[in-house]
């Protein structure tokens, strides 16, 4: 944080401070000039904290340049974004009013300039124009409504996950015995060399069904443990492709692989297979007119990169920001909207990150980054 000399940085000029939801709505031009003499102008670097949750609160802030995100740690979610604020917007006002510690974190998202307004400064602003009280109350009301809406949505979300967990419990209970029988019979038939390959496929897919149900249960419970192993990228990817081939046999889809490293992966192979399978399954369903599905794995200095790329229609714009949220789906008759959410959880359980790039009419590429920096 850097204090900026007021005389050389007239940051309020040209900044819209009077639009809907702004602190100084209703102020005259002359009053806005008087406002520029109040408070202190501060500069923050990208990623720098304006304040942290629990810090004592003695001032509010107006964004003059740049942007700020308001985040909060809630349970297992670290740094959940509550709001993103741009030029002309303000934050931190509650601590000025109730003198309580900060209830969230405020982080500069880019080089950012703020004007701080302390309690004594607020008194001066009241003298200039008492309309500021109305503007503050309106903001309190709007943000309370937003919080209530988010709270209700979270309750609905939690109830859905509870139902998913109950369903997964029932599914696992119902399919466990028949799958055990199928697997056992396949192992017996595998002794016949003429049917060995088909039996291995039966066993592999029976295990896949059981593991998918277990993943659904782990996702709903928010838990699940990893069984890490060192695996060959090529051998692991071959198993993934064996599961994908039956899905594309009746479709006009070409399946390609790109293995650009022979270094061993440290993963739970079953769970990571299911993450890639979920992404590939979505890609196949999107390419209704055919196309090419490419699954690759490479390594750089930071770690491993697994990619799942298609040349389908691209992800609809209306769901791109929510793609990894549970129950978000588009264009699939039987989709649950859990595939990408489960994939994200599996990747994050491995300490990795998942992202995507998409273009309408061009296709989509998912990228899974896993730790495994090259030792120097």
N, C-alpha and C positions, 0 to 999 in steps of 0.2 A: 504494500500500500504506500502510495506517495501523495503527499499534500501538494496541490497545485496552486501557485500564486494566483489570487483572484484577478489581479490587474491585467495579467497577460492571458488569462483563459476565460473569456466571457462565454462559457459553455451553454448558458441558457438561451442565447440568441439563436434563432432558427430552429429551436427544439419545440415541438408541439407539446405544450404542457396544459392545454385547455380543452382538449377533445373529450369525448365521452369517457367517463371513468378516470379522468385526470384529476390530480390534486387541486389544480388551480382553475378549474372550470368556473366561469363566471367572473374572473378577475379582468380588470381593464388593462390596457397596454401600460399605463403609467404604474399600476399596481404590480405588474410583472417586472417592471424595471426595479421597483423597490425590493421585490423578492430576491433579485440577483445579489443583493447586499447581505442576505441572511444565509447562515449556514456555512459549510466548508466544502470545497471541491476536492475530491479524492480520486486517485487513479489506481486501478488494479490490473495486474497482468492476467493473462488467460490461465484459468485453473486456480487462481488465488481466492482464498476464502474471504468474504466480506465479514461474515461471522459464522460461528458454529452453534449447533443446538446446545442449550444450557448456558451459553455466554450471557453475562448481564446485558440487558438492553437499555440503552439510554438515548438512542436516536433512530430515526427512520431515514430512508434513502430514496432519492429520485434518480432514475437512470437518464443521464445526459448523453452518453455515447456507449455503444456496445450492448451487452445483454447479460442477464443474470438468471441462473436457475435456482429455484427453491426446492431443496430435497430433504427427505427425512428417512431415517432408518426405521423400518417397521417389521419386526419379527425377523424372518429370514431374508427380507428384501433390503439390501444395503443401497442407500442413496436413491430411493424411489423418488422420481421427479414429480413434484406437486404442481409446479408452475414454471413457465419461462417468461421472463419479463423483458420488454424492449424499451426503446427510447421513449421518455415521457411518462412511463409507469413508475409506481412507487411500491415500497415494501418495508417491512419491519415496523409498521405503525402500531401494532398491538403493544409492543414493549414500551413504546412512548406513552401510551394511554394507561396501561395497567401496571407498569413498572415490574413486570415479571421477566424471568430469563427467556432467551430465545427458544422458540418451539421447533425450529428447523434450521437447516444449513442454507447459507446463501453463497453461491460460487459464481465467479465471473466466467462466462463462457467464451470470452474473447477479450482483447484489451478494452477495458471498460472505465468510463468516468462517471462518478456518482456525486450527487450533492447530499451531504448529510444534514438532517434537520433534528436538532436536539429539543428537549422539552421547553427550554427557555426560548428557542427559536420559534416554536409553535405558538407561543404566547404573542410574539411579535407579529406572526402571520394573522392571528385572530384580530389584532388591532387593524391591520391593513384591510382585511375583508373577512367577515365572519362566515361567509359562504363556505370557507374551508371545512367547517364542522359538518355541513350537509354533505360535502364531497367525501369526507372520511366515513360518515355513517352509510352512505350509499355503497362505498367500497366494502365496508364490513358486511353489509347485507348481501351483496353479490358474491362475496367469497364464502359466506356462510351457506348460501344456497348451493354453490359449487361443491363445498365440502359435504353437505348432506346428500347431494346426488351421487358423489363418489362413494360415500359410505353405503348407500342403498345398493349401488352396483356391486360393491365388494361383498355385501351380504348375499346377494343373488349368486354371485360367482362362487362363494364358499358353499352355498347350498347345492349348487350344481356339482362341485367337486365331491361333496359328501355323497351325493347320489351316484356319481361315477365310482367312488370307492365301494359302495354297497353293491353296485352292479358287477364290479370286477371280482369282489369276493364270491358272488354267486356264480359268475362265469368260471372262475378257477375251480370252485367246488364241483360244478357240473361236468366240466370237461376233463378233469384230472384222471378219473378212472378210465374212460374210453381211450384217452391218449396213451395212458400207460399200457393198455392192452394192445393198441395199434403199434406202439414202439416195440413191445415185447415180441409180437408176431413178426414184425419186420426184421428184428435181430435174428430170429430163427430162420427166416427165409434168406437172410443175407449169406448164410452158409452155402447156399447154392450159387455157384459162381455165375450162372446164367442170369440171375436176378439180383446180383449184388449191387449194381449201380442204382437200380430203381429202389431197392430197399434203403440204401443210404440216403436217397432223396426223401423217402417217406420219413425216416428218422429225423433228418435235418428239419423238415417242415413241421413235424409234430413238436419238436423242441421249440421251433420258432413260434408256434401258436401259444405254447405254455409261457414262453418268455414275454411275448407281447402282453398277455394278460397280467403277468407279474409287473411289467413296466407300468401298465395302466394303474395297478393298485399302488405301486410306489409313488407315482405321480400324484394321485389323489391324496395319499397320506403325507406327501412332502418329504418322504425319506428314501431309503434305498442305499445299499452299500455296494461298492465296486469290488470286483474280483480281478485285480490287475494282473496282466501277464505280458511277457515280451513276445510279440508276434511278428512274423514276416509280413511286410506290407502286401506283397504279391499274393501270398497264400491266403491272407485275410480277405483281400479284395476279391479273389476267386470265389470264396464262399459267399460273399455278398452278391456276386453276379449270379451264382447258382440259384439264389433265392429270387432274383429279379427276372431271370429268363422266362419262367412260366407266365409271368405277368405280361410280357410283351410279345409272346408267341403269336397271338391272334391279332396283333396290331402292326401297323406299318412303321415300326420303330427300330432303328439301328442302335445297338449297344456298343459303346467304345470304352476302353480303359486307357489310362495313362499313369503308369507307375514309374516315377522319376527318382526314386530312392530305394535303396536296399537296407537302410538302417532300420533296426527293430523298433516297432511301436510299443509303448508302454500303455496299454489300454485294457479295459474289460471288453474283450472281443465281442461277446454276445450283445452287450448293451450298445456298443458303438456301431455294430452291424444294424441294430434296429433304428438308430438315429439316421444312418445313411439310407436305410430301406424306406423310412417314412418320407424323407425328402425326395427320393427317387420315385416313390409311389405317387406323390403329388405331381411330379413332373410328367410321369406317364399319363396320368389322367388329364393333365392339361393339354397334352399333344394329341388331341382327338383326331386330327388329320394326318398323324404320322410325324416323324422327325428323327432326331438323333439325341440320344441320352449319353452323356459322357461322364464317367466317374474317374477321378484321378487322385493321386496322392504324391506329394513332393515334400522336400525339406529345405529350409534355409537356416540362417544363423540363429533365428529365434525359436524355431520349432517346426512342427509338421503342419501341413496344409492339405486338407481333404476337400475336394470340390465335387459338386453335383451340378451339372449344367444341362440345360435343354434349350431347344430352339422353338419353343412353343409361343403362345400369345403374350406371355408376360403376366405378372401379377397385377390384378385390377388396382387402380390407384386408390380406390376407396378403402382398401384393407391393408395397404402397405405399411402404414404406421402401427397397425395392430396385429401384424401377421403372426407374431409369436405369442399373442394372448390366447388363452384357452377359448375354445368354441367359436373361433373366427374361421369361417370357411366361405368359399364362393364357387358357384358353378358345379358343385359335385352333389349328385342326387343322394348319395349315402354317406357323405362326409360328416365326421363328428367335430372337426375343427380342433382336434387334439394332437394331430401328427407333428406339426412344427413345434408345439409347446413341449411335447415329450422329448423331441430331438434336442431342443434348447436345454432342457433340464439335464439330459444325459451328458451333453457337451460341457455344461458348467460344472457338473459333478466331477468331471475329469480335469477341472481347472482351466478349461478352454473357453473359447468365444465362438459365436456363430453369427454370420451376417449374410446379406444377399445383395446382389445387384440385379436389376430387372429393367427391361425396356419393352414397351408395348409393341407387339408384332415382331420382336427380335428374339426374346427368350429370357431366361432367368438362370443365374448362377449362385448357388449357395456355397459359402466358404466356411469350413470348420478349422479353426486354429487351435492346435494342441501344444502344450509345453513340451520342451525337449531340445533346449538350446545346445548347440554344438560346443563341446568342451574344448577349450583352448589349451 
